[in-house]
Amino acid sequence: MSAQPTQQPKVSEREARQVAEAAREQDWRKPSFAKELFLGRLRMDLIHPHPMPPPEDAARGEAFLAKLRDFCETKIDGARIEREAKIPDEVINGLKELGALGMKIDIKYGGLGLTQVYYNKALALVGSANPAIGALLSAHQSIGVPQPLKLFGTQEQKDTFVPRLARTDISAFLLTEPDVGSDPARLATTAVPDGDSYVMDGVKLWTTNGVVADLLVVMARVPKSEGHKGGITAFVVEADSPGITVENRNAFMGLRGLENGVTRFHQVRVPAANRIGPEGAGLKIALTTLNTGRLSLPAMCVGAGKWCLKIAREWSSVREQWGKPVAYHEAVGSKISFIAATTFALEAVLDLSSQMADEDRNDIRIEAALAKLYGSEMACLMADELVQIRGGRGFETADSLAARGERAVPAEQILRDLRINRIFEGSTEIMHLLIAREAVDAHLKVAGDIIDPDKPLSAKAKAGANAAGFYAKWLPKLVTGPGQLPRSYAEFHPPGHPDLSAHLRYAERTARKLARSTFYAMSRWQGRMETKQGFLGRIVDIGAELFAISAACVRAELLRTTTDHGREAYQLADVFCRQSRIRTEELFNRLWTNTDDLDNKVVKGVLSGTYTWLEQGIIDPSGEGPWIAEATPGPSERENVHRPIR
């Protein structure tokens, strides 16, 4: 008989950080443009000339995109999905027949073997038809069972599961629990060893695809015991295993076709052969999977930006106000310019990061995280601006517009659908901290022991000597650089085109300024640096802007030399860089001039009840019930709403 599952572990703040740190990929075996950027070095040699896919990969990708476009135009009714809050089974089966479940899966397992670049183009395309379909395909391939098996699975596991995943079986990724989000150290789902199996108990929340999934990748805590290292561990689990109940299909403000649920495990027997990697490696597997998996969200953000631009162009050219189209009024025109320039930059960031992922010559963990962070934030801003441009029609639903005889433009829907991307796969706040940790990695490697209260004096002394040597070489390099030389990056100022070289010189100078600011902050706050989340968030946002400036310039030069749109690409890149530089300077000003300390005082007052008088005069329409649902392990008392699609 297996042991009883343990209750949710009590974890201190320090223990939680240690768990997260242990799950990080510790080494940098390959160069990273973004890592160098945060260290004050603009390594254009890592991204320019823009890497390109092999012709055979491009041909295969374009052929699939043509088939997918036809399917989206003839088989997908986005308005129906929105009304019924469900993707029709025949649509999902059609995607299976098309091979869309296996876009990223190797041809030898029955997949299409698309590159990351073309996988992202496919997600942008299908996501524009309906974002819930894009989310289904992304959750299946980017973070679902195929990717962790590709990276960490045994050959036997790949042979057993991957062919199913390429054509017929939908997968889901289960990490989050009702009281566990971005703090996995408190994970309560257990997998207790019992002979040649593990017995799994627990509850998982927000299981995207979980309602329709055939295979699950589940993170569970293995208790430490004789012969078992224990720790958070990854498993492949058959979704129809006895003891699994999908207790609820969740509903959201957007992505209404999303098959997202609550999944309960009660005494579910999982063969030991289904464990992915060793015990205790679950979080490392999850984080490594997300390194490139995060690129799927900015892909759909790029698609959304392109759609916003199309609607803004078409609407603003026919809607007249005071004798001319609204597009020619500066208040509206500036919004259109922002949408166009930002869409160009987001696609530049996405394609550059994706091609580097395909070539596997650079470490892109920071680039992918920046793409996710920047894409999700900017796409929401673009959608909001589109709603504003459309005015009252932007707030009106597509069905209502159609009912009174106007074009059914789902502007309000795209705003609702995009909002989750600032939370999915790492909220903006968590992404800030994750990227900031990577950005200061070089500093912590040489000086971390100095600020670690648990380290002995001997370790601190050794770290002090190492730090002195590192900074003696590094700091002088932050004083001058190519950004101060007027002819640097001259290839980005071809005759008759806007001068992008000036923007790259700005990026180089600003990268050094960013590195100096980070060093000063570490010197000032030392061990308290990790609590300065407002400061760290702005540091990361500056890095994101500089990455986007660099990517936009490189893409413009690529398009100049390979297409007929070079002049227009340079114009868009120039406008984006100018807009980005204004945002960057504002972020720098807010590094040291802000209300962070005052905000903390107000927060303490709010939580202590000091300002409850301010809440008077309203009615709270919220229902009754606990803030966090009970998730005690045990048998389910609810109907199983799991519905595999065949």
C-alpha positions in Angstrom: 0.0 0.0 0.0 1.4 3.4 -1.0 2.1 6.1 1.6 -0.5 8.8 2.2 0.2 12.0 0.3 1.9 14.8 2.2 0.2 18.2 2.7 1.4 21.3 1.1 4.9 22.0 2.3 5.6 25.1 4.4 8.4 27.0 2.7 10.2 30.1 3.8 11.0 32.9 1.4 14.7 31.9 1.3 13.9 28.3 0.7 11.6 29.2 -2.2 14.4 31.3 -3.8 16.8 28.4 -3.3 14.4 26.0 -5.1 14.1 28.5 -8.0 17.8 29.0 -8.2 18.5 25.3 -8.2 16.2 24.9 -11.2 18.0 27.6 -13.2 20.3 26.6 -16.1 23.5 27.6 -14.3 26.0 27.7 -17.1 26.4 29.8 -20.3 28.0 27.5 -22.8 27.0 29.6 -25.8 27.1 33.3 -26.4 24.0 35.4 -25.8 23.3 38.8 -27.4 20.9 39.8 -24.6 23.3 38.7 -21.8 26.1 40.8 -23.3 23.7 43.7 -23.7 23.0 43.8 -20.0 26.8 43.7 -19.4 27.1 46.9 -21.5 28.3 45.2 -24.7 26.4 45.6 -28.0 27.5 42.4 -29.7 26.1 43.1 -33.2 28.3 40.3 -34.6 25.9 37.8 -32.9 22.8 39.1 -34.8 24.1 40.8 -37.9 24.0 39.8 -40.7 20.5 38.5 -39.9 20.6 34.7 -39.8 18.5 33.0 -42.5 16.8 29.6 -42.7 18.1 27.0 -45.1 16.2 27.1 -48.4 14.7 23.6 -47.9 13.4 24.6 -44.5 11.8 27.7 -45.9 10.2 25.8 -48.8 8.7 23.2 -46.5 7.5 25.9 -44.1 5.9 28.0 -46.9 4.1 25.0 -48.3 2.5 24.2 -44.9 1.6 27.9 -44.4 -0.3 27.8 -47.7 -2.3 24.7 -46.6 -2.9 26.2 -43.2 -4.1 29.5 -44.7 -6.6 27.7 -46.8 -7.9 25.7 -43.8 -8.2 28.9 -41.7 -10.1 30.7 -44.4 -12.5 27.8 -45.2 -12.9 25.8 -42.0 -12.5 28.1 -39.1 -15.4 30.3 -38.0 -14.0 32.5 -35.3 -17.3 34.2 -34.6 -18.9 30.7 -33.9 -16.1 29.8 -31.5 -16.6 33.1 -29.7 -20.4 32.5 -29.5 -20.3 28.9 -28.4 -17.1 29.2 -26.3 -15.8 26.0 -27.8 -13.7 25.0 -30.8 -15.8 22.5 -32.9 -14.5 19.0 -32.8 -14.4 19.0 -36.6 -12.0 21.9 -36.6 -9.6 20.1 -34.2 -9.8 16.9 -36.2 -9.1 18.9 -39.4 -6.0 20.4 -37.8 -4.9 16.9 -36.9 -5.4 15.7 -40.5 -3.4 18.7 -41.6 -0.5 17.7 -39.3 -0.8 20.9 -37.2 -0.3 18.9 -34.0 3.1 17.9 -35.2 4.4 21.2 -36.6 7.5 21.1 -34.3 7.8 17.3 -34.2 10.6 15.6 -36.1 9.6 14.0 -39.4 10.9 10.6 -38.3 8.1 10.6 -35.6 5.4 11.6 -38.1 5.6 15.3 -37.6 6.2 18.1 -40.0 9.6 19.1 -38.7 9.0 22.8 -39.1 11.7 25.2 -37.8 10.9 27.5 -34.9 10.6 30.4 -37.4 7.8 28.7 -39.4 6.1 27.2 -36.4 5.8 30.8 -35.1 4.5 32.0 -38.5 1.9 29.2 -38.4 0.8 30.2 -34.8 0.5 33.8 -35.9 -1.7 32.8 -38.8 -4.0 30.4 -37.0 -4.1 32.6 -34.0 -5.4 35.5 -36.1 -8.3 33.2 -37.2 -9.0 32.4 -33.6 -6.6 32.9 -30.7 -8.0 30.0 -28.7 -6.9 27.6 -31.5 -3.4 29.2 -31.4 -3.3 28.6 -27.7 -4.4 25.0 -28.1 -1.6 24.3 -30.6 0.9 26.2 -28.6 0.2 24.6 -25.3 0.4 21.2 -27.0 3.7 21.7 -28.7 5.6 24.5 -26.9 5.2 23.4 -23.3 3.2 20.1 -23.6 4.6 16.6 -23.7 6.5 16.8 -27.1 9.0 19.4 -26.0 10.2 18.0 -22.7 10.4 14.6 -24.2 12.5 16.0 -27.1 14.9 17.6 -24.6 15.0 15.1 -21.7 13.1 11.9 -22.7 14.5 8.5 -23.3 14.5 7.0 -26.7 11.8 4.5 -25.6 9.6 7.3 -24.3 10.0 9.2 -27.6 9.2 6.1 -29.6 6.2 5.4 -27.4 4.6 8.8 -27.2 5.8 11.2 -29.8 4.2 9.5 -32.9 0.8 9.8 -31.1 1.5 13.5 -30.3 2.4 14.2 -34.0 -1.0 13.2 -35.4 -3.8 12.2 -33.0 -3.1 13.0 -29.3 -3.4 16.4 -27.6 -1.1 17.2 -24.7 -1.2 19.5 -21.7 1.3 20.9 -19.2 0.3 20.7 -15.5 2.3 22.7 -13.0 0.0 25.3 -11.4 -2.1 24.5 -8.3 -4.9 26.4 -6.6 -2.4 27.9 -4.1 0.8 27.6 -6.1 1.6 29.8 -9.1 5.1 31.2 -9.6 6.4 29.7 -6.3 6.8 26.0 -7.2 8.6 25.3 -4.0 5.2 25.0 -2.4 4.0 22.3 -4.9 1.6 20.0 -3.1 0.8 17.3 -5.7 2.7 14.1 -4.7 4.0 11.1 -6.6 4.8 8.4 -4.0 7.0 5.5 -5.2 5.3 2.1 -5.0 7.1 -0.7 -6.7 7.6 -0.1 -10.3 5.1 2.8 -10.2 4.4 6.1 -8.6 1.0 6.9 -7.0 0.0 10.5 -7.7 -2.4 12.7 -5.6 -3.2 16.3 -5.9 -5.1 19.1 -7.8 -3.9 21.1 -10.7 -5.4 24.4 -11.8 -5.6 26.2 -15.2 -4.6 23.1 -17.1 -4.7 24.5 -20.7 -5.9 21.7 -23.0 -6.5 19.6 -19.9 -10.2 19.2 -20.7 -9.5 17.6 -24.1 -6.0 16.2 -23.6 -4.9 12.6 -24.2 -1.4 12.9 -22.6 -0.3 15.1 -19.7 3.1 16.2 -18.5 2.6 16.6 -14.7 4.9 18.1 -12.1 4.7 16.4 -8.8 6.7 16.1 -5.6 8.4 12.8 -4.9 9.0 12.3 -1.1 12.6 11.6 -0.3 13.1 8.0 0.9 15.6 5.2 0.7 16.6 4.8 -2.9 14.7 7.9 -3.9 16.3 11.3 -4.2 12.9 12.9 -4.2 12.0 16.4 -5.2 9.8 18.0 -7.9 9.7 15.5 -10.8 8.1 15.4 -14.3 5.9 12.6 -15.5 4.0 11.7 -18.7 0.5 10.6 -17.6 -2.3 9.1 -19.7 -5.2 11.5 -19.3 -7.8 8.7 -19.1 -5.9 6.9 -16.2 -8.2 5.7 -13.4 -8.4 8.4 -10.7 -8.0 11.4 -12.9 -11.0 13.8 -13.0 -11.4 17.0 -14.9 -13.6 18.7 -12.4 -14.3 22.0 -14.2 -13.9 23.6 -17.5 -12.9 27.2 -16.7 -14.2 30.3 -18.4 -12.3 33.5 -18.9 -12.7 37.1 -20.1 -11.1 36.1 -23.4 -10.0 33.0 -25.2 -13.5 31.6 -24.8 -12.7 28.5 -26.8 -9.9 27.6 -24.5 -10.1 24.0 -23.1 -8.7 24.9 -19.7 -9.8 23.1 -16.5 -9.2 21.8 -13.0 -7.7 18.3 -12.9 -7.7 16.1 -9.8 -5.5 13.1 -9.3 -6.5 10.5 -6.7 -4.3 7.5 -6.3 -3.3 7.6 -10.0 -0.8 4.9 -10.8 1.9 6.2 -13.1 4.6 3.7 -14.4 8.1 4.6 -13.4 9.0 4.3 -17.1 6.9 7.5 -17.6 9.2 9.6 -15.4 11.0 12.3 -17.5 14.5 12.6 -16.3 15.7 11.9 -12.8 13.8 12.6 -9.6 14.1 16.2 -8.6 14.7 17.5 -12.1 11.1 18.6 -12.8 11.6 22.4 -12.4 14.7 22.4 -14.5 12.9 20.5 -17.2 10.0 23.0 -17.0 12.2 26.0 -17.2 14.4 24.6 -20.0 11.3 23.7 -22.0 10.1 27.3 -21.6 13.4 28.8 -22.9 12.2 28.4 -26.5 8.6 27.6 -25.7 7.9 31.2 -24.7 8.4 32.2 -28.3 4.9 31.0 -29.1 3.2 33.8 -27.3 5.0 36.7 -29.0 4.3 34.9 -32.3 0.5 35.3 -31.7 1.2 38.9 -30.5 2.8 39.6 -33.8 -0.2 38.2 -35.6 -2.5 40.4 -33.5 -0.4 43.4 -34.3 -0.7 42.8 -38.0 -4.5 42.5 -37.7 -4.7 45.7 -35.6 -2.7 47.5 -38.3 -5.0 46.2 -41.1 -8.2 47.2 -39.3 -6.7 50.6 -38.3 -5.7 51.3 -41.9 -9.0 50.3 -43.4 -11.2 52.0 -40.9 -9.3 55.2 -40.6 -9.3 55.8 -44.3 -13.1 55.7 -44.6 -14.2 57.2 -41.3 -14.3 61.0 -41.8 -14.2 63.7 -39.1 -14.2 67.4 -39.7 -13.8 67.1 -43.4 -11.0 64.5 -43.7 -10.3 60.8 -42.8 -9.6 60.4 -39.1 -6.2 58.9 -39.9 -5.0 62.4 -41.0 -5.9 63.9 -37.6 -2.7 63.8 -35.6 -4.3 62.4 -32.4 -5.4 59.3 -34.4 -2.4 59.2 -36.8 0.1 58.9 -33.9 -1.8 55.7 -32.8 -1.6 54.2 -36.2 2.1 55.0 -36.5 2.7 53.3 -33.1 0.8 50.2 -34.2 2.7 50.0 -37.5 6.2 50.6 -36.0 5.7 48.3 -33.0 4.4 45.5 -35.2 7.5 45.8 -37.3 9.7 45.7 -34.2 7.9 42.7 -32.6 8.2 40.7 -35.8 11.9 41.6 -35.9 12.4 40.5 -32.3 10.5 37.3 -32.9 12.1 36.2 -36.2 15.6 37.0 -34.9 15.1 35.1 -31.7 13.5 32.2 -33.5 16.2 31.9 -36.2 18.8 31.9 -33.5 16.9 29.1 -31.7 16.9 27.1 -34.9 20.6 27.5 -35.5 21.4 26.7 -31.8 24.6 28.6 -31.9 23.5 31.2 -29.3 21.9 30.8 -25.9 18.6 32.6 -26.3 17.0 32.1 -22.9 17.0 35.8 -22.2 16.1 36.7 -25.8 13.0 34.4 -25.6 12.0 35.8 -22.3 12.4 39.4 -23.5 10.3 38.6 -26.6 7.5 37.2 -24.4 7.6 40.1 -22.0 7.9 42.8 -24.7 5.4 41.2 -27.1 2.7 40.6 -24.5 2.9 44.1 -23.2 3.1 45.9 -26.5 0.4 43.8 -28.1 -2.1 44.8 -25.4 -1.2 48.5 -26.0 -1.8 48.1 -29.7 -5.1 46.4 -29.2 -6.2 49.1 -26.8 -5.2 51.8 -29.3 -7.2 50.0 -32.0 -10.3 50.1 -29.8 -9.8 53.8 -29.2 -9.4 54.4 -32.9 -12.6 52.6 -33.6 -14.4 54.6 -30.9 -17.8 53.3 -29.8 -17.6 50.6 -32.5 -14.4 49.3 -30.8 -16.3 48.7 -27.6 -19.2 47.0 -29.5 -19.1 43.3 -30.1 -18.7 41.9 -33.6 -22.2 40.2 -33.5 -23.8 43.5 -32.5 -22.1 45.3 -35.3 -23.3 42.7 -37.8 -26.8 42.8 -36.4 -27.2 46.4 -37.3 -25.6 46.0 -40.7 -22.0 46.9 -40.2 -18.8 45.0 -40.7 -18.3 42.5 -37.8 -14.9 43.7 -36.5 -14.0 41.9 -33.2 -11.8 44.7 -31.8 -13.0 44.4 -28.3 -12.4 40.6 -28.5 -8.8 40.9 -29.5 -8.2 43.2 -26.5 -9.8 40.6 -24.2 -8.0 37.7 -25.8 -4.5 39.3 -25.7 -4.8 40.3 -22.0 -3.9 36.8 -20.7 -0.5 36.9 -22.5 0.7 39.2 -19.8 0.0 36.4 -17.3 0.5 33.1 -19.4 3.8 31.3 -19.0 5.2 33.8 -16.5 3.5 37.0 -15.6 5.1 40.3 -16.5 6.2 40.7 -12.9 7.7 37.3 -12.8 9.4 37.8 -16.2 11.0 41.0 -14.8 12.5 39.0 -11.9 13.5 36.0 -14.1 15.3 38.2 -16.7 16.8 40.4 -14.0 18.3 37.3 -12.3 19.9 36.3 -15.6 21.1 39.9 -16.3 23.0 40.1 -13.0 24.3 36.5 -13.3 27.9 37.6 -14.1 27.9 39.9 -11.0 26.6 37.2 -8.7 29.2 34.7 -10.0 32.0 36.9 -8.9 30.5 38.8 -6.0 27.5 36.8 -4.8 29.3 35.4 -1.8 30.0 38.9 -0.5 26.3 39.6 -0.1 25.2 36.1 1.0 24.6 36.2 4.8 25.2 32.5 5.1 28.7 32.5 3.6 31.7 32.5 6.0 34.2 35.3 6.1 36.8 33.2 4.2 34.3 32.9 1.3 33.5 36.6 1.4 37.2 37.4 1.3 37.8 35.2 -1.7 34.8 36.6 -3.5 36.1 40.1 -2.8 39.4 39.3 -4.5 37.6 37.8 -7.5 35.3 40.7 -7.7 38.1 43.2 -7.6 39.8 41.5 -10.5 36.6 41.3 -12.6 35.5 44.9 -12.1 39.0 46.3 -12.6 38.8 44.9 -16.2 35.1 45.4 -16.8 34.3 48.9 -15.5 36.8 50.8 -17.7 35.1 49.3 -20.7 31.9 51.0 -19.8 33.4 54.5 -20.2 33.8 54.7 -24.0 32.7 52.6 -27.0 31.6 52.6 -30.7 28.5 54.6 -29.8 30.6 57.7 -29.4 32.2 57.4 -32.9 30.1 59.1 -35.6 30.9 56.6 -38.3 30.1 53.4 -36.3 27.6 51.1 -37.8 27.8 53.0 -41.1 26.3 50.1 -43.1 23.0 51.0 -41.5 22.9 54.3 -43.3 22.7 53.5 -47.0 22.1 56.5 -49.4 18.5 57.6 -49.6 17.4 55.8 -46.4 16.8 57.0 -42.8 19.9 56.8 -40.6 19.6 53.7 -38.5 23.3 53.8 -37.5 22.5 56.7 -35.1 20.0 54.4 -33.3 22.6 51.6 -33.0 25.1 54.1 -31.6 22.5 55.1 -29.1 21.9 51.5 -28.2 25.6 50.9 -27.6 26.0 54.0 -25.4 22.8 53.1 -23.5 23.8 49.5 -23.0 26.9 50.8 -21.2 24.8 53.2 -19.2 22.5 50.4 -18.3 25.4 48.3 -17.0 26.8 51.2 -15.0 23.3 51.7 -13.4 23.1 48.0 -12.5 26.5 48.0 -11.0 25.8 51.2 -9.0 22.5 49.7 -7.7 24.3 46.5 -6.6 26.9 48.5 -4.8 24.2 50.6 -3.1 21.7 47.9 -2.1 23.8 44.7 -2.1 21.8 41.9 -0.6 18.6 44.0 -0.6 18.8 44.3 -4.4 16.4 41.4 -4.9 13.7 43.4 -3.0 14.0 46.4 -5.4 11.5 44.9 -7.8 10.5 48.2 -9.3 14.1 49.1 -10.1 14.8 45.6 -11.5 11.7 45.8 -13.7 12.8 49.1 -15.2 16.3 47.7 -15.9 14.7 44.8 -17.7 12.4 47.0 -19.7 15.3 49.2 -20.8 17.1 46.0 -22.0 13.9 45.0 -23.9 13.8 48.3 -25.7 17.5 48.1 -26.6 17.0 44.5 -27.9 14.1 45.7 -30.0 16.0 48.6 -31.4 18.8 46.3 -32.4 16.5 43.7 -33.9 14.5 46.3 -35.8 17.6 47.8 -37.4 19.0 44.4 -38.4 15.6 43.4 -39.9 15.4 46.6 -41.9 18.8 46.0 -43.4 17.9 42.4 -44.2 14.7 43.5 -46.0 16.7 46.2 -47.8 19.1 43.7 -49.3 16.6 40.9 -50.0 13.2 42.4 -50.8 11.6 45.4 -52.5 10.4 46.9 -49.2 13.8 48.1 -47.9 13.0 51.8 -47.9 9.7 51.3 -46.1 11.4 48.9 -43.7 14.0 51.6 -42.9 11.2 54.1 -42.3 9.3 51.8 -39.9 12.6 50.9 -38.1 13.5 54.6 -37.8 10.1 55.6 -36.3 10.1 52.6 -33.9 13.6 53.5 -32.7 12.7 57.1 -32.1 9.6 56.0 -30.1 11.6 53.4 -28.2 14.3 55.9 -27.3 11.7 58.2 -25.7 10.4 55.3 -23.6 14.0 54.3 -22.7 14.9 57.8 -21.4 11.7 57.8 -19.3 12.6 54.5 -17.8 16.1 55.8 -17.0 14.6 58.8 -15.3 12.3 56.5 -13.2 15.3 54.4 -12.1 16.1 57.0 -9.5 13.1 59.3 -9.5 10.1 57.3 -8.5 7.6 56.6 -5.7 8.7 53.0 -4.9 9.4 53.7 -1.2 6.2 55.7 -0.7 4.2 53.0 -2.5 5.5 50.4 0.0 4.2 52.6 2.9 0.8 52.9 1.3 0.6 49.2 0.7 1.3 48.5 4.4 -1.5 51.0 5.2 -3.9 49.3 2.8 -3.3 45.9 4.2 -3.4 47.0 7.8 -6.8 48.6 7.2 -5.7 52.3 7.5 -7.6 53.3 4.4 -10.8 51.2 4.7 -12.8 54.5 4.9 -11.9 55.0 1.3 -13.8 51.9 0.3 -17.1 53.2 1.7 -20.0 54.1 -0.5 -20.0 51.0 -2.8 -21.6 47.6 -3.1 -19.3 44.6 -3.7 -21.0 42.3 -6.3 -18.6 39.4 -5.6 -20.1 36.1 -4.6 -19.5 34.1 -1.4 -16.7 31.6 -1.1 -13.0 31.3 -0.2 -10.4 33.3 -2.1 -8.5 30.1 -2.9 -10.4 26.8 -3.5 -9.8 23.8 -1.2 -7.4 21.4 -2.8 -7.0 18.7 -0.3 -6.0 15.4 -2.0 -8.8 12.8 -2.1 -11.4 11.3 -4.4 -13.3 13.6 -6.7 -16.9 14.4 -5.8 -17.6 16.1 -9.2 -18.6 15.0 -12.7 -15.7 14.3 -15.0 -15.9 16.8 -17.9 -12.9 15.3 -19.7 -13.8 14.9 -23.4 -11.0 13.6 -25.6 -11.6 14.5 -29.3 -11.6 11.6 -31.8 
